[in-house]
Amino acid sequence: MTPPPSPRLLRVEALMDGHPVPSAWFEATLEPYHLLFGPSDDRGLLTIDWEEVVTQANRELEFAIMDRWPPVAQLSGLLRVRVLGPRDIARIVDADARWQRLPATTMAGVQQWGQKLRAWVGRSVTVSVVVEPPHSFITCGQPTVI
């Protein structure tokens, strides 16, 4: 049986109380990879090119091959996407202080998102995900309570 072609795009939408969440940053998890994407546009939408998923996963694989196997091209299964919450941001800032692996623009965007979250403590952001073309991945947009 021939495997399905790789996805081309992930379309992600963030909503709070049914309203778009602009400037959101997301964690996409395709075990064992945890990848950062953002920010969403004014409509709460973010389109992620699959090649960017592969590029980020390959960087993770190079950094810690013992923790990251198999390569993302061989994965299928559950793809979870959620908005970064305050604990995630603290973890990312701490990790970047140690290893300095994220581009400065990514860190700036994540930190700005963290500042924006302060006004939303206790509220929930929901995420929906669409893979194009349809793929064998089971997609799951996970809610994040700020």
N, C-alpha and C positions, 0 to 999 in steps of 0.2 A: 504494500500500500504506500502510495506517495504521500509524504507529509504535506500539510497545507503550506502555501507560500508564507514567508514572513510577513508580519503586519507592515503597513507603510506608515500609519499614523495612529496615535492615541489622541482622542478628543476628551478633554476633562472639563467638567463644569463644577464650580463651587457656589453653593447657595446658603444663605442664612435667612430663615423665616421666609423662604421663597424668593428672596432678592439676591441678585448677583453679588459676589464678593470679589471686588477688584484687588489686584496686587497680591493675590494669594500665592504662597509657595507650597509645593506638594512633595510628599515622599511616595515614590512608586516602589513597591516591593515585589520582586519576582525572585523568590528564594533561590539562592542565598543573597541576592543583591538588593541593596537599599539605595535608591538613587534620588537625587534632588532635581526638581524642575520648577520653573516659575519665571516671572510672575504671571498671573492671569491678567487678562485685559479688563476693560471697564465693564464688560458683560459677564465677568467671572469665568471666562473661557480660556483654555490653554490648549494649543495643538502641539503635540510632541512628535517629532519625526522619529521613526523607529531607529534610524541610524544613530541618533543621539543616545537612545537607550543602549544600543550596542557599544557605542564609544565609551559611555560612562561605565558600563559593566566591564569592559576590557581594561579600563584604568584600575578598577577595583581588583580585577584578576591579577594584574601586574603587581599591585601593592601587597596582596595577601593571597597568593595562589593556594595555600593550604586551607584557607577558609572559603574560597570562592571557586567552586567547581561544580558542574561543568560550565563551559562557556555559554553565554546567554543564547547563542544561536541554537543550542541543543535543548533548551528548556521549553517546557510547556506546563500547563497547570494553572495555578492561581496567580493572578496579577491583581494586587491590592493597591489602591491609590487613596491617600488621605491628605488633608491639609496639615501642615506643620503646626503643632501647638507650642506653648511656652516651654515645656520640658524638652521637646525636640530641639528647639532653638538653642537652649542652654547646652544640650549635648553636642550640637554641631559647633557652637562657638568654642567649647572646651576642646573638642577633637581638632579643630583647625588651629588652635593655639599650640597644640602639641606637634601636629604633623604638617601644618601649613600646605594642605593639598588642594584647597578650593580656590578658584579664581577670586580675585578681590571683588569683582562685580557680583558674584554669587553671594559672597559673605555680606556685602553691603545690602543686597536685596533681602536676604534672610533676616538681617538685623532690623531693617526698616519694617518688615512684616511683623517682627516681634514687638516693635513699638506700637504698631497699629492694633495688635491683639489686646493690649492693655484696656482698651475701651470696651471689649467684648467678653470680659471674664464671665464664665457661667453659661454663655450661649453656645449653641451647637452649629457647626458648619457641615453640611452634607456635600458629598461628592458623587457625581455620576461619571462613568467612563464608557467610551465606545471605542472599539478597536476596528480599524479599517485597513484592508478588507476584513470581513469576519474571520476569526481565527479560532483555534482550539482552546485558547486561553479562556479561563473562567474569570471574568472581570468582577471586581468588587470595589465599589466606592465606599469607603468607610467614613462614618461621621467622626468629627473631632469636637470634643467639648473643650472650649477655651478656658 
